[in-house]
Amino acid sequence: MAGNQEEVVYVGDYDNTNDFRLESDGVALPLDDVIQIDANVSGLDISSTNQPADLIRWNVLGFEVGEIHCRLGAIPSLSGGIKNCWFIVFDPTNPNGVVFGPIDLVAIELP
């Protein structure tokens, strides 16, 4: 995943997702062994173990290799404005996590 991509996030518990493809040296990262993905959006942290109610999902039927779907707008305390997002991916060979990002986000609060 290259840095400096701009993504629009709608603040609130909407069904909108931001979909990303995690890559290493231009090759999609297999997520079969991933046990947790965390995100940090300008200091706000969320964590996912890929449960149906989690804000980050991966390895779901129909997803491509390396693809994650995120409901970043539903992060508690998220406000409008320009944000930065990093993902930290944990698996048995990387128990301290591998960092991806930053991604530039434009968080929009609906009137």
N, C-alpha and C positions, 0 to 999 in steps of 0.2 A: 504494500500500500504506500503510495507516494504521499509525501507531506504537502501542505499548502493546498489541499482540495477545499473548496467551499461547499458546505452543505447547509440547507435550510432546515431548521428544527422548529416545530410549532409547540410552544409551551402549553402543557396541559396533558391530561391523560387521554390523548387521542389515539386512534389506531394507525396513524402515520408511522412508517418505519424509515430509518436511514439504513441502507444496505451497503455493506463494504465487502471487499475481497481482500483478505490478508495474504500477502505475498512475501516471499524471501527471494531476493535476486531475480525478481520478475516471474517466479513460479508460484502458483497458488499453494498455500500451506494446508496440507491435510489436517483436519481438526478432529480426527477419530479419537485420539488419545487425550484431547484437551479436557481437563477436569473443572476449569474455572476460567472465566474471562471477567476482568474488572475494567471499568472505564473511569477516567477522571476528566470531568468537564469543568475547567476553570476552578478547580478546588473542590468540586462536588463529586463524591465517589459513589459508585454503584458496583455491585458484585453479582455475578450470575454463575450458577452451576447447571444451566441449561434446562431449568424447569419451566413448564408451560406459562407460569405467571411472571417469570423473570423478564427484565427489560432487555436482555441480550440473549439471543438464541443462535445456535449453530447446529450442524449435523442433523437437520430436520429433513424429512422426505421432501424432495424437490429443490433443496438448496444445492448449489454447485460447490465443488471443492474450494475450501477457503472462505466461503461466504458466511457472513454474520448479518443478522437483522437486529436492529436496535430501536427501541422506543425511547430515544433520548429526551424527548419533550416531557416525558412523565417522571423525570428525575425530580425528587422532592426539592423544593427551594430554588429550582431553576428559574431565572428571570431573563427577560429579553436583553439582547445585545450581542456583541461579538464575543465568541468563546473559543477556547482551544480544547481539543479532545485527544486523549491518549488511551490506547487499549493495552492492557497487560494480560498476556495469555500464559496460563499455567498448564503444564503437563508433567508426567513423571520424570522426564529428562531435563525439565526446566522448572524445578520447584520454586525458584525465586521469581519466575515470570520473565517473559520476553516482551519488551515495549514496542508498540507500533504507534506512529503518529509523528508530529501533531497533525490534526485535521482542523481546519478553520470552520467554525460553525457560526451561522447567523440565527440566533434564537429570536423568534417572533412571538409576541404575546397578542392574541386576538382581542379585539375590542369587546 
